[in-house]
Amino acid sequence: MDHDCDTRPGHCATLRVAALSVSLALLASGCAFFVPDKIHHVVNPAEQPAARCDLDDNAEPAERILGIALSGGGSRAAVFGAAALEALSEHGVLEQLSHLSSVSGGSLAASYFMANPPGCEETATTQAEQACWHEYFSDFKTQMRVNYQYGIVTHNARPTRFTSPTRRVTSLQEELDKRFLHGKTFGELGPHPVVLINATSYDETRRFVFSNACLAEGAAESSAASGQDGGKRYRIMAENALAQRALQAFTFSRPHCMRPVPNDLPVSLAVAASASFPPAIGPVSIEVPSDCDAGEPEWWHLGDGGAIENSGVDSLEEVLLRRLADPGPPLQKALILSVDAGKKMDPAELKARKNFRMNSSPSRANLVVISPRVRGQAYHDVFWDEMIAELASEGIGFEKITFKHGLAQLARLPDSCSGKMSVEEVISDLLSEIPTRFTVDDCNADLLEMAAHQLVHESLDDATVQRLTGEGFAIHASRGCRLRQ
């Protein structure tokens, strides 16, 4: 910069005067250039109906669990998640849905589904019912294609926001409310399915979960200590896993104090926490009493759920572990459907590069997040391989089906992609290269929707549907493209 000023003194002087003028204008308008961090929500337990946590005390434990996990990945994940829900609805899956877990971009799709539930008959046997579903998912997918990035950047240009990452979260929250959440709070969500919006607690270094249900905090009660049958090895395995603090979600509850998400907490704030990535946006800050109903205040700092686990499956597996540790009647069957639009890193490809710059690609910068997650995944897989075998020996079924966006083998390009692919490329390359942003063009969105439908319908083929039906899930063969008339 000094060398440039020696050779172009008039140019540099102009820039310095302009910068000084902007700073003085901000100060003169009463706007401090640096503003205090924002507290996004203050929890007052006295104003929350504690009875919400007692609603299911006398309910029979579920015989079957069917959970859908929507991964992170910006608008790529939002579009892919919405299209996957559309395809799953064609198989009657949404009627069976007990839990919906989401991370980051997938939380846009999950929150839309919860805040704007379809009012259509899932059987769709009449033309009017088919038209209902077509209209519902047309609106749904349109909202997932919105250029949220433009709105966020526009809002963040305000002097009180662009210097404060915590205040920039409000821009994302405002865009979500403007488009489809409309200020809806957790108290306004229906109880079914149970939604699990995943963020990361930077204080606790573990998952944080927002939910429309009261979630337990702390290890499960030992079946031996409760006087129940402690001989079931799968129960002991589940209890031992839940005793590890890192595997438990941090929630609004505390040990021995079941506390719901506050009725007045905006759904948009939970989604913004799930999708924010400090220091660009966030963290979200929530003020709570240090004890269940009283005590000195403390502050929780929450951000991108993908920093801990990007698929959303971990929270569904914790639900399953708690159900397995339940000393009541045994679970019969659990099915997890993982809708995964996350990015994968190839170590061999990275090692083949002579010059590797972390700041040249968002996906490379995410290595600081991905690396520990991959290491933890190895331990996770070993545990679940053993657990699945143990459940099978007890006659309890557990299955996970993954729909991975980059694995779709599409035979043609949509019209919106005309001229985008070179002769040497294949369509799967275009899918795998869709960036992680809160904006997506029509070509990439059309590719994602086609991929989601292909993967769901191929995975839920006649043989799979027949097997799942025999295991108690009322899933049927697809009736074709009844939603895309």
Number of C-alpha atoms within 10 A of each C-alpha: 6 9 8 10 12 10 10 11 12 10 11 16 12 11 11 10 11 12 12 12 12 11 14 13 12 15 12 10 8 8 15 14 15 12 14 11 17 19 16 16 17 16 19 13 17 9 10 16 12 15 10 17 17 11 11 11 8 7 7 9 15 14 13 22 21 22 28 30 30 34 32 33 28 26 30 30 31 35 31 34 35 29 28 29 23 26 26 22 20 26 23 21 20 20 16 16 17 16 19 29 28 37 36 35 35 37 36 31 27 27 25 21 18 22 19 15 12 15 10 15 15 18 15 19 10 10 9 12 16 20 16 19 23 19 14 19 19 16 12 22 21 12 20 30 20 18 16 22 17 13 16 21 14 11 17 22 13 13 15 17 21 19 18 21 21 24 23 28 29 23 22 27 21 19 22 25 16 12 13 19 21 15 19 18 20 24 18 16 20 14 13 13 20 19 27 26 31 38 36 28 25 16 10 15 13 20 27 29 26 28 24 25 21 20 22 23 20 18 19 20 15 20 19 13 9 10 9 12 13 16 10 15 13 22 27 17 18 22 21 15 20 22 16 11 14 13 17 22 25 24 20 22 18 16 11 10 16 19 26 25 23 23 18 17 20 21 30 27 23 27 30 31 33 32 32 28 21 15 12 13 25 25 31 32 21 17 16 21 16 13 12 16 13 12 10 8 13 12 16 16 20 29 30 31 32 29 24 22 26 29 25 30 25 20 26 24 16 17 17 22 21 19 22 23 26 20 20 13 12 18 21 17 20 21 20 22 20 24 31 26 32 22 20 12 14 8 8 8 8 12 10 9 9 7 8 12 10 13 10 9 11 12 16 16 13 16 15 12 15 21 12 13 16 15 10 13 13 10 10 13 11 10 13 13 10 12 19 16 15 18 20 11 11 14 13 18 18 20 12 13 14 15 23 19 28 22 13 22 15 16 9 11 18 15 10 14 16 9 8 10 13 8 5 5 10 15 17 17 12 18 22 16 11 20 18 19 16 23 18 23 15 13 16 21 26 21 25 28 21 22 24 29 22 19 21 26 18 12 15 20 13 14 11 15 19 16 12 18 13 11 14 12 21 15 23 19 16 19 13 11 11 15 21 13 8
